[in-house]
Amino acid sequence: MAEDSQTLHGDGISVVITGQGAELVSLQDGRGFEFLWQAGSEWRRHSPVLFPIVGRLKGDRLRHRGRTYPMTQHGFARDKPFTWEERGPRSCTLVLTDDADTRAHYPFAFRLAVTYRLDRQQLDVTLQVTNTGDEMLPASIGAHPAFNWPLLPELPKEAYRLTFAESEPAPVRRLKDGLLVSEPQSTPIYGRTLALSERLFDDDAVILDRPASTGVRYAADHGPAIEMSWRGAEELGIWSKPGGAPFLCIEPWHGIASPTDFDGEFTHKPGVMLIEPGAKRSLDYRIGLEQGLP
C-alpha cells in the first residue's frame, strides 16, 4: 500500500482512499469485483470531493467584497493534498484547512474533514465543513462518485436504470458551458425510474434541484447493483461524459453551478450555504453494494 493511501476492509467490502484530494479510488465487494470507475482516458478521476463550489462560476471567478479571485470548476479541494487525521482498519479521516494558496482563490478560513467508514457491506462518507474564521463562510460541497457503466461488461448500457426512492415529477435543470440554464426542462424520469442511455447526457448533466428522494438504486435486471442514499444534500447531479463514456456519476450536492445570468457577490450565489463562525455543516452519503444474481 502506498504511503499516501489507506485500504479499509469490511464484511464483503474493501475501499482505497488516497490523500490527494481525499479521493475514493477503489470500491470492491468481497469477491474483488470493482464497482468504481478506474480513471480511464475518458475522465481521469474516480470520486472527487467538490469544495468550495459545485459546478462552475461565471468566468471562473469568485467575487467577494469588490475583489475577484480565480476559481476553477468544482473548486480546489479535489487537487489538494489532505492531512491524515485518523487511519484505521475500517475508517479514516482526512482534513484540509485554509492556507496562503487557498486564500488566493477563496479568502475564507475553513476546515474540511472527509471521513470514510465501513459498516457491513456499505461505505459511509461524511463531508464536514467548519467555519474557523470570524466572518460568515459561504461554501458549497458535493460528492462526485463515478461507477462503472455497465457494471457487467457483457450487458448493454441501456439495460441499466436508476430507481428513485420517491416519484420525481419536478422539472430538471441542464447546463450550457458549465452554467445553469435558466429554464427548467421536463423530467426524463417516469415515476421513480430513469432509463439510462448515452443520449441522456447530450446536454451534459441531469440535475434535480429539488429532489423528493434521498436515495436511488443503480441496477439492471440482474448482476451487481448499487444502493445510494444521502443526507444534507439539496441537489442531485447525474452525469456521464457527453458523447459516451463507460461510467455513470451519481452526485449528491449542497450547491449548484452559477446560473448563466449570475455574476455577483459569492455570498449571494444561489445554492451557497452560509455557515456562521464556529459552526459546522455536513453532507453524508452511503453506498451499498449488492452482488446480484449471476
JOQUIRA-V812056 format. One record per residue. N is the residue number from 1. PHI is phi as a letter, one per 20 degrees, with the letter a starting at -180 (999 if undefined). OMEGA is omega as a letter, one per 20 degrees, with the letter a starting at -180 (999 if undefined). D_CENTER is the distance of its C-alpha to the mean C-alpha in Angstrom with 1 decimal. Layout:
n=N phi=PHI omega=OMEGA d_center=D_CENTER
n=N phi=PHI omega=OMEGA d_center=D_CENTER
//
This chain:
n=1 phi=999 omega=r d_center=25.3
n=2 phi=f omega=a d_center=24.4
n=3 phi=f omega=a d_center=25.0
n=4 phi=e omega=r d_center=21.6
n=5 phi=c omega=a d_center=19.8
n=6 phi=c omega=r d_center=20.0
n=7 phi=d omega=r d_center=20.5
n=8 phi=d omega=r d_center=20.2
n=9 phi=c omega=r d_center=22.4
n=10 phi=c omega=r d_center=22.6
n=11 phi=e omega=a d_center=24.6
n=12 phi=m omega=r d_center=23.7
n=13 phi=b omega=r d_center=20.4
n=14 phi=b omega=a d_center=19.7
n=15 phi=c omega=r d_center=16.7
n=16 phi=c omega=r d_center=16.7
n=17 phi=c omega=r d_center=14.9
n=18 phi=d omega=r d_center=16.0
n=19 phi=f omega=r d_center=16.9
n=20 phi=f omega=a d_center=15.9
n=21 phi=m omega=a d_center=12.5
n=22 phi=l omega=a d_center=12.3
n=23 phi=e omega=r d_center=10.6
n=24 phi=f omega=a d_center=10.9
n=25 phi=c omega=r d_center=13.3
n=26 phi=b omega=a d_center=15.1
n=27 phi=b omega=a d_center=15.1
n=28 phi=c omega=r d_center=18.6
n=29 phi=e omega=a d_center=20.9
n=30 phi=f omega=r d_center=24.5
n=31 phi=e omega=a d_center=25.9
n=32 phi=n omega=r d_center=23.7
n=33 phi=f omega=a d_center=21.9
n=34 phi=e omega=r d_center=18.6
n=35 phi=e omega=a d_center=15.7
n=36 phi=e omega=r d_center=13.1
n=37 phi=g omega=a d_center=13.5
n=38 phi=d omega=r d_center=15.8
n=39 phi=l omega=r d_center=15.1
n=40 phi=f omega=a d_center=18.1
n=41 phi=f omega=a d_center=19.7
n=42 phi=f omega=r d_center=17.8
n=43 phi=a omega=a d_center=14.6
n=44 phi=e omega=r d_center=14.9
n=45 phi=c omega=r d_center=11.6
n=46 phi=d omega=a d_center=10.2
n=47 phi=b omega=a d_center=6.8
n=48 phi=f omega=r d_center=6.6
n=49 phi=e omega=a d_center=6.2
n=50 phi=e omega=a d_center=6.4
n=51 phi=a omega=j d_center=9.9
n=52 phi=e omega=r d_center=12.4
n=53 phi=c omega=r d_center=11.3
n=54 phi=d omega=a d_center=8.7
n=55 phi=m omega=a d_center=10.5
n=56 phi=d omega=r d_center=14.1
n=57 phi=d omega=a d_center=17.1
n=58 phi=f omega=a d_center=20.4
n=59 phi=m omega=a d_center=22.2
n=60 phi=l omega=a d_center=19.4
n=61 phi=c omega=r d_center=21.4
n=62 phi=d omega=a d_center=20.8
n=63 phi=d omega=r d_center=23.9
n=64 phi=b omega=r d_center=25.3
n=65 phi=l omega=r d_center=28.9
n=66 phi=n omega=r d_center=30.4
n=67 phi=d omega=a d_center=28.6
n=68 phi=c omega=a d_center=26.1
n=69 phi=c omega=r d_center=23.5
n=70 phi=f omega=a d_center=21.7
n=71 phi=b omega=a d_center=17.9
n=72 phi=e omega=a d_center=16.0
n=73 phi=g omega=r d_center=12.9
n=74 phi=m omega=r d_center=9.7
n=75 phi=n omega=a d_center=12.2
n=76 phi=d omega=a d_center=13.8
n=77 phi=g omega=a d_center=12.1
n=78 phi=f omega=a d_center=10.7
n=79 phi=d omega=a d_center=14.4
n=80 phi=d omega=r d_center=16.2
n=81 phi=f omega=r d_center=17.9
n=82 phi=e omega=r d_center=17.3
n=83 phi=e omega=r d_center=20.2
n=84 phi=f omega=r d_center=20.6
n=85 phi=e omega=r d_center=21.7
n=86 phi=b omega=r d_center=22.1
n=87 phi=c omega=r d_center=22.4
n=88 phi=c omega=a d_center=23.7
n=89 phi=f omega=a d_center=24.1
n=90 phi=c omega=r d_center=21.6
n=91 phi=b omega=r d_center=19.3
n=92 phi=b omega=r d_center=18.4
n=93 phi=c omega=r d_center=17.2
n=94 phi=c omega=a d_center=16.5
n=95 phi=c omega=r d_center=17.2
n=96 phi=c omega=r d_center=17.0
n=97 phi=c omega=a d_center=19.6
n=98 phi=f omega=r d_center=21.0
n=99 phi=b omega=a d_center=23.8
n=100 phi=f omega=a d_center=25.9
n=101 phi=f omega=a d_center=23.4
n=102 phi=f omega=a d_center=20.5
n=103 phi=f omega=r d_center=23.1
n=104 phi=f omega=r d_center=24.2
n=105 phi=d omega=a d_center=20.9
n=106 phi=b omega=a d_center=20.1
n=107 phi=e omega=a d_center=23.3
n=108 phi=c omega=r d_center=22.2
n=109 phi=e omega=a d_center=22.4
n=110 phi=b omega=r d_center=19.5
n=111 phi=c omega=r d_center=18.3
n=112 phi=d omega=r d_center=14.7
n=113 phi=d omega=r d_center=14.8
n=114 phi=d omega=a d_center=12.4
n=115 phi=d omega=r d_center=14.1
n=116 phi=d omega=a d_center=14.0
n=117 phi=b omega=r d_center=16.7
n=118 phi=e omega=r d_center=18.3
n=119 phi=c omega=a d_center=20.1
n=120 phi=l omega=a d_center=22.2
n=121 phi=e omega=a d_center=20.3
n=122 phi=c omega=r d_center=16.9
n=123 phi=d omega=r d_center=14.3
n=124 phi=d omega=a d_center=13.3
n=125 phi=c omega=r d_center=10.7
n=126 phi=c omega=r d_center=11.5
n=127 phi=d omega=a d_center=10.2
n=128 phi=c omega=r d_center=13.5
n=129 phi=d omega=r d_center=14.9
n=130 phi=d omega=r d_center=18.7
n=131 phi=e omega=a d_center=21.0
n=132 phi=e omega=a d_center=23.6
n=133 phi=d omega=a d_center=25.5
n=134 phi=d omega=r d_center=28.2
n=135 phi=c omega=r d_center=26.7
n=136 phi=g omega=a d_center=24.0
n=137 phi=d omega=r d_center=20.5
n=138 phi=e omega=a d_center=18.4
n=139 phi=b omega=r d_center=14.7
n=140 phi=c omega=a d_center=11.3
n=141 phi=b omega=a d_center=8.2
n=142 phi=a omega=r d_center=4.5
n=143 phi=d omega=a d_center=1.8
n=144 phi=b omega=a d_center=2.5
n=145 phi=f omega=r d_center=5.5
n=146 phi=d omega=a d_center=8.6
n=147 phi=d omega=r d_center=11.6
n=148 phi=g omega=r d_center=15.2
n=149 phi=b omega=j d_center=16.7
n=150 phi=f omega=r d_center=19.3
n=151 phi=f omega=r d_center=19.1
n=152 phi=e omega=a d_center=22.8
n=153 phi=g omega=a d_center=24.1
n=154 phi=f omega=r d_center=27.2
n=155 phi=e omega=r d_center=25.6
n=156 phi=f omega=r d_center=24.9
n=157 phi=g omega=a d_center=21.5
n=158 phi=f omega=r d_center=23.1
n=159 phi=f omega=a d_center=23.8
n=160 phi=e omega=r d_center=20.3
n=161 phi=b omega=r d_center=19.0
n=162 phi=d omega=r d_center=16.5
n=163 phi=d omega=a d_center=18.5
n=164 phi=e omega=a d_center=17.2
n=165 phi=f omega=a d_center=18.8
n=166 phi=c omega=r d_center=20.5
n=167 phi=f omega=a d_center=22.0
n=168 phi=c omega=a d_center=19.9
n=169 phi=e omega=a d_center=22.7
n=170 phi=f omega=r d_center=21.3
n=171 phi=g omega=r d_center=21.0
n=172 phi=d omega=r d_center=17.7
n=173 phi=d omega=r d_center=16.8
n=174 phi=c omega=a d_center=16.7
n=175 phi=d omega=r d_center=16.6
n=176 phi=c omega=a d_center=19.5
n=177 phi=l omega=r d_center=19.3
n=178 phi=n omega=a d_center=15.7
n=179 phi=d omega=a d_center=17.1
n=180 phi=f omega=r d_center=17.1
n=181 phi=f omega=a d_center=20.3
n=182 phi=f omega=a d_center=22.4
n=183 phi=e omega=r d_center=23.7
n=184 phi=f omega=r d_center=21.7
n=185 phi=c omega=r d_center=22.3
n=186 phi=g omega=a d_center=23.5
n=187 phi=f omega=r d_center=20.9
n=188 phi=e omega=a d_center=20.9
n=189 phi=e omega=r d_center=20.3
n=190 phi=d omega=a d_center=23.7
n=191 phi=m omega=r d_center=24.1
n=192 phi=d omega=a d_center=21.2
n=193 phi=d omega=r d_center=20.8
n=194 phi=d omega=r d_center=18.9
n=195 phi=f omega=a d_center=20.8
n=196 phi=e omega=r d_center=18.8
n=197 phi=b omega=r d_center=20.5
n=198 phi=f omega=a d_center=19.9
n=199 phi=f omega=r d_center=21.7
n=200 phi=g omega=a d_center=19.0
n=201 phi=d omega=r d_center=17.0
n=202 phi=g omega=r d_center=20.1
n=203 phi=d omega=r d_center=18.9
n=204 phi=m omega=a d_center=15.4
n=205 phi=f omega=r d_center=12.4
n=206 phi=e omega=a d_center=13.5
n=207 phi=d omega=r d_center=12.3
n=208 phi=e omega=a d_center=13.5
n=209 phi=e omega=r d_center=14.3
n=210 phi=b omega=a d_center=16.3
n=211 phi=f omega=r d_center=15.3
n=212 phi=e omega=a d_center=18.1
n=213 phi=e omega=r d_center=16.2
n=214 phi=c omega=r d_center=14.1
n=215 phi=a omega=a d_center=14.0
n=216 phi=b omega=r d_center=14.2
n=217 phi=d omega=r d_center=16.0
n=218 phi=d omega=a d_center=15.6
n=219 phi=a omega=r d_center=19.1
n=220 phi=d omega=r d_center=22.3
n=221 phi=f omega=r d_center=25.8
n=222 phi=b omega=r d_center=26.0
n=223 phi=n omega=a d_center=24.4
n=224 phi=g omega=a d_center=21.2
n=225 phi=b omega=r d_center=18.6
n=226 phi=c omega=r d_center=15.3
n=227 phi=d omega=a d_center=15.1
n=228 phi=c omega=r d_center=11.8
n=229 phi=c omega=a d_center=12.2
n=230 phi=b omega=r d_center=10.8
n=231 phi=c omega=r d_center=12.7
n=232 phi=n omega=r d_center=12.5
n=233 phi=e omega=r d_center=10.1
n=234 phi=d omega=a d_center=12.2
n=235 phi=c omega=r d_center=10.4
n=236 phi=c omega=r d_center=8.7
n=237 phi=d omega=r d_center=8.0
n=238 phi=c omega=a d_center=9.6
n=239 phi=b omega=q d_center=10.4
n=240 phi=b omega=a d_center=12.7
n=241 phi=f omega=r d_center=14.9
n=242 phi=g omega=a d_center=17.9
n=243 phi=n omega=r d_center=21.0
n=244 phi=o omega=r d_center=19.6
n=245 phi=b omega=a d_center=17.7
n=246 phi=e omega=r d_center=17.5
n=247 phi=b omega=r d_center=13.8
n=248 phi=c omega=r d_center=11.6
n=249 phi=d omega=r d_center=7.8
n=250 phi=d omega=a d_center=7.0
n=251 phi=c omega=r d_center=4.0
n=252 phi=f omega=a d_center=5.5
n=253 phi=c omega=q d_center=6.3
n=254 phi=d omega=a d_center=9.6
n=255 phi=q omega=a d_center=10.7
n=256 phi=b omega=r d_center=11.3
n=257 phi=f omega=r d_center=13.1
n=258 phi=f omega=r d_center=16.8
n=259 phi=g omega=a d_center=19.3
n=260 phi=g omega=a d_center=21.7
n=261 phi=d omega=a d_center=24.4
n=262 phi=d omega=r d_center=22.9
n=263 phi=b omega=a d_center=23.8
n=264 phi=d omega=r d_center=24.8
n=265 phi=g omega=a d_center=24.4
n=266 phi=g omega=a d_center=20.8
n=267 phi=f omega=r d_center=21.6
n=268 phi=e omega=a d_center=22.5
n=269 phi=f omega=r d_center=19.4
n=270 phi=g omega=r d_center=18.1
n=271 phi=n omega=a d_center=15.0
n=272 phi=f omega=r d_center=15.6
n=273 phi=e omega=a d_center=16.3
n=274 phi=d omega=a d_center=19.6
n=275 phi=d omega=a d_center=20.1
n=276 phi=f omega=r d_center=23.8
n=277 phi=g omega=a d_center=25.3
n=278 phi=n omega=a d_center=24.9
n=279 phi=e omega=a d_center=22.3
n=280 phi=c omega=r d_center=18.9
n=281 phi=c omega=a d_center=15.8
n=282 phi=c omega=r d_center=13.2
n=283 phi=c omega=a d_center=10.1
n=284 phi=d omega=r d_center=10.6
n=285 phi=b omega=a d_center=9.4
n=286 phi=c omega=r d_center=11.7
n=287 phi=d omega=r d_center=12.1
n=288 phi=d omega=a d_center=15.7
n=289 phi=d omega=r d_center=17.6
n=290 phi=c omega=r d_center=20.7
n=291 phi=f omega=r d_center=23.3
n=292 phi=m omega=a d_center=24.9
n=293 phi=f omega=r d_center=28.3
n=294 phi=f omega=999 d_center=29.6
//
